[in-house]
Amino acid sequence: MIVLKTDNELALLREANRIIAVILTELKEKIRPGITTLELDQWAEQRILDLKAKPGFKGYPGPAGAKPFPATLCTSINHEVVHGIPSAQRRLQEGDIIGVDVGTVYKDYYGDGAYTYAVGTISASARDLLETCEQALHRGIEQAVPGHCLGDIAKAIDGHVRGRGYEVVRDLSGHGIGRQLHEDPQVLNYYDGQRGAKLKSRMTLAIEPMINAGGYAVRTMDDHWTVVTSDGSLSAHFEHTVALTDNGAEILTRL
């Protein structure tokens, strides 16, 4: 069931997602060669607490066989698509790319956003992958208009990504968001030919293309969380949470 939000709920979602925007913006100054993903995670957890929210991912139930997610951030490096677990043994290196996904809970409402960062100087091909993924996110957001359908978002993302020679991950998708991190509807990033549900004002969606430099196939590592590209190619991930209004999509995860 798709939940349309009240004015009060939208206000709480704005704050939950404003905190996401703060974290992702401030991380840009911390992403550098030599830092560990655990250091990034510890900083982010304390920053979220300082901003009067709680981490949204830490302790989140996992798929069958997995323990709850143990960290505040998902830190996914190079061929890792999403859900990478921060570690003191994962030290960033010059030329890496790292996708950071972060969630918050503010007064029982969730925030969710992601950004893929360059670590130092990266290759031209990696830079193009990142630019394409971020552009695709905004192409999708442009279609998040009352009266359009979910398929319009997917078609815009998929068309841009494949037009640039990349592939959209098909096993993962965006989602509705509110009192639960994952609510209806599912927001596909690839176009399956279906129009899908009609978009309405007061819907809140986490739109999050994940794209690969190689094929679209992915697999999950033995930790039951980390998703990687099956062919070892680079992957990028960008995400905004948006609220649909009569004037288009309001991006909540932006300062």
N, C-alpha and C positions, 0 to 999 in steps of 0.2 A: 504494500500500500504506500503510495506516494504522499508524504506529509507536506502540506502547505503551511508555512510558518506565520505566526502572528507577529505584530510589531515588536512585542517584548522579546520573542524568540530571536528575531532578526538582530535586535540590539545585542543580545548575548553572543550570538554567532559572530557579529562584527568584532567584538572584543576578543573572543577566542582566536579568531583568524588574524586580527591585528598583531597579536603576540607572535603568531607564526611568521608574519612579515618581518617583525623585529629580529627574530632569531635568524632567519635566512639572510637578511641584510647584514647583520653583524658578523655572520659566519664568513662573509667574503673577506674580512680582514684577518681571519684566523686560518683559512685554508692556505697552507704553505708546505713546501717540502720539509720533511723531518717530523712533523707533528703526527701523533697517532690518532686513530679514530676514537680510541677510548678517551683521550684528552678532549676531543671535540664533544663527545657525548657528555662528559662530566661538566664541561662548561655550560652546555645547552640545558641540562637538567637544572642547574642552579639558577640560570638566567630565567627560565620559565617559572620557577618557584618565586624568584624575586618579583616577577610581574604578576603575582597573585593567581597563578594558574597551576595546573598539575600536568605532568607529562601524559600524553594521550596514548602512547604506544607501550610504555613500560608495563609489563604484566598482562598485555593483551593476549587473549587465548589464541593458540595456534592451530594449524591443521592437525589431523589425526597423527599421533606419534610425536608431536612437537611439544616442548615445554612452552609456557607463556613467554612472550618476547621479553628479553632481559634488559633492554636498554631504552633510552629516550629517543635516540636517533636511529634511523636506518641509514647505514653508510655503505654505498655500493660502488666499488672501484672497477673501472675499465669494462671488463666483460660481464660484471655483475649488474643485473638489471634493476632489482629492487630487493629490499629486506635484508641487506647485509648487516651483520651483527658487529658493532664496534668492539675493538680489541686492542690491548696494549701491544700486541705483536704486529698490528697492521699500521705501518708507518708510511705516510704519503711520500711519493717520489716525484721528482721533476718530470713533467710530461704526462702524469696521470690525469684522468678525469674522475670525479667522484660525485655521484648522485646522493644528495642528502634529503631524506623525507622526514618530516617532523610533525607530530601531533600534539595538541593541547586539549585540556578539559578546563573550561571556565564556567563555573556555576552550572555544571551538568551538561554543558554544550561543547561540542567538539570543533576544533580547528584542525586543518590538514593542508599541507603544502609541501612542495619539493622543488629543488633547483639542482642542476648539475654544474659543478664548478671545474674550472681549469686549475691544475696545480702547476704553478709556474708557467713556463712556455710550453704550449702543446702543439702538436702537428696541425698542419692546415686541414687535413682530412678530419681530425677530431674536432677542430673548431667548426667545420661545416656541419658535422653531425649535431653538435650542440645548438648551433643557430637554427638548423632545420627543425629540431624538436621544439624549441621555444616558439618559433614562428607557427608551427602546427598547433600548439596550444592556443595561441591567440586567434588563429583561423577558426578553431572550434568554438572559442568563447564568442566570437562574432555571430555565430549561429544560435547561441543560447538566448533566444528571443521568444517570448510568448507567441504561440501560434505556429512556430516551427515544431519540428519533431526531433527526437533523439537521433534519428538517422541522419539528420542534417549536420549535427555535430560530428558524427563519425565520418560522414562523407567528406567534410571539409578537411579533417585531420588526415585521413587516409589519402586523399587526393594530393595534398601538399607533400606528404612524406614520400609516397611512391613516385611522385613526379620528380623528386630530387634524387631518386635512386636508392632509397632506403626502404626498410620494411617495418611495419607496425606489429608489435607484440600482440598476439591474439588471445593468449591464455589469461591475460590480466586486463582490468578495465577500471574506469572511474566509477563513481557511485554517488548516490544521495548522501546527505550528511545532516546531522542535527543533534538530537539527544543520544543517538547512536553514531559511532564512527562510520559504519556502513549501513546505509538505508537504501530503500528503493528510490529511484530506479538504477539499474546497471547502465553505465555510460560507456558504450563501446568506442574504441578508437579506430576500428577498422569497419569499413562499410560492408554489411552482409546483404545488401539489397532490400532491407526492411526499413519502413518509415519509423516504426517504433512509437512510443507514447508521445502524445502532444505535450509540448512544454507550456507551463502556466506560470503566471506571476506568483511570487512567493515560494517557488521551488528553490532549494539550495543544493547545488551540485559540486562535487569535487571532480574536475576535469583534468585528466593526467595522461597525456600520451607517453608511451614508452616505445622507443624506436631503436632498431638495430642497424649497424652498418652492413651486416650480412643477412642471413635468413631470419625469418620471424620466430623460428622454433626456440624454445627455452626448456630448461630442466631445473629441478630443485636439488640443492646439495644435501649432503648427509645430515646437516644440522636442521633439516626440515624447514628452514626459513629462506636461506639465500637462493634467489633465482638468478641463473646465469644463462647467457646465450649458448645454445647447443654447439655452435661452430666456433666459439671463442672470440667472436667479433665484438667490437665496442658497442656499448649501449648507453643511451641518454634518457633522462626522465625529468619532466617539468610538470608542475601541478599548481593550479589555483583553485581555491574554493570560491564559488560565485553565488550570488543571490539574483534570481530573475526578477526583473521589474518591468513595468510597462514601457520603460525607456531603454530596455536592453539588460545586459548582464552587469551587475555591480561586482567588481572583483574585490573580495574581502581580504585576501592575502596580499595586499599591496599597501604600502605606506602612503 
